[in-house]
Amino acid sequence: MSDEITLSRLEPTLEDHAYPADRDALAEAFAGTTVLFADGDADLGDLLADVDQETFESADDAHAALQNVLPIEALGEPGQSDGDA
């Protein structure tokens, strides 16, 4: 798979895989898929490989686990948050 997706398309992209699934299978299936962030990008297969969780019951489960390994660039401008306004 060789695609580019935005962060907002991450969960729908994960839904294209059959579940339950193990981490290695997901990492292999999505290797080459680039996730575009506000400031940068990362390979979805690499991100999945960095997750501590061994198996995923659903796309929601995989998406939630990915939240812990997304780089700071995925969140927008450094130092910006809704609470800073």
C-alpha positions as CSV (number, residue, x, y, z in Angstrom):
1,M,0.0,0.0,0.0
2,S,1.5,3.4,-1.0
3,D,-0.8,6.3,-0.1
4,E,-0.9,9.6,1.7
5,I,-3.6,10.3,4.2
6,T,-4.4,13.2,6.5
7,L,-4.6,12.6,10.2
8,S,-8.4,13.1,10.0
9,R,-8.5,10.0,7.7
10,L,-6.5,7.8,10.0
11,E,-9.5,6.0,11.6
12,P,-11.4,5.4,8.4
13,T,-8.2,4.0,6.8
14,L,-7.7,1.6,9.7
15,E,-11.3,0.4,9.2
16,D,-10.2,-1.1,5.8
17,H,-8.5,-3.9,7.7
18,A,-10.1,-7.0,9.2
19,Y,-10.2,-7.3,13.0
20,P,-9.2,-8.7,15.4
21,A,-5.7,-8.1,14.1
22,D,-2.2,-8.3,15.6
23,R,0.2,-5.3,15.6
24,D,2.7,-6.9,13.2
25,A,0.0,-7.7,10.6
26,L,-1.4,-4.1,10.8
27,A,2.1,-2.6,10.6
28,E,2.9,-4.7,7.5
29,A,-0.5,-3.9,5.9
30,F,-0.1,-0.2,6.3
31,A,3.6,0.1,5.6
32,G,4.1,2.7,2.9
33,T,1.1,4.7,3.9
34,T,2.2,8.2,4.9
35,V,0.1,10.1,7.5
36,L,0.3,13.8,6.9
37,F,0.4,16.0,10.1
38,A,0.1,19.7,10.6
39,D,3.9,19.9,10.5
40,G,5.4,16.8,9.1
41,D,4.5,13.2,8.3
42,A,5.2,9.6,9.4
43,D,4.8,6.1,8.0
44,L,1.6,4.5,9.4
45,G,3.3,1.1,9.4
46,D,6.2,2.5,11.5
47,L,3.7,4.1,13.9
48,L,1.8,0.9,14.4
49,A,5.1,-1.0,15.0
50,D,5.8,1.5,17.8
51,V,2.6,0.7,19.7
52,D,3.0,-1.5,22.8
53,Q,-0.3,-3.3,22.4
54,E,0.0,-6.7,20.7
55,T,-3.5,-7.1,19.3
56,F,-6.4,-4.9,18.3
57,E,-10.1,-5.8,18.6
58,S,-11.2,-3.1,16.2
59,A,-10.2,0.0,14.2
60,D,-11.2,2.1,17.2
61,D,-8.9,0.1,19.4
62,A,-6.0,0.6,17.0
63,H,-6.7,4.3,16.6
64,A,-6.7,4.8,20.4
65,A,-3.4,3.0,20.7
66,L,-1.9,5.1,18.0
67,Q,-2.7,8.3,19.9
68,N,0.1,7.4,22.3
69,V,2.8,7.2,19.6
70,L,1.9,10.1,17.4
71,P,4.6,12.7,17.2
72,I,4.0,16.2,18.6
73,E,4.0,17.5,15.0
74,A,0.6,15.7,14.6
75,L,-1.1,18.1,17.0
76,G,-0.5,21.4,15.3
77,E,1.7,24.3,16.2
78,P,3.9,23.8,19.3
79,G,2.7,25.7,22.3
80,Q,-0.8,26.1,21.0
81,S,-3.8,24.7,22.7
82,D,-7.5,25.6,23.2
83,G,-6.6,26.7,26.8
84,D,-4.1,29.3,25.7
85,A,-6.7,31.6,24.2
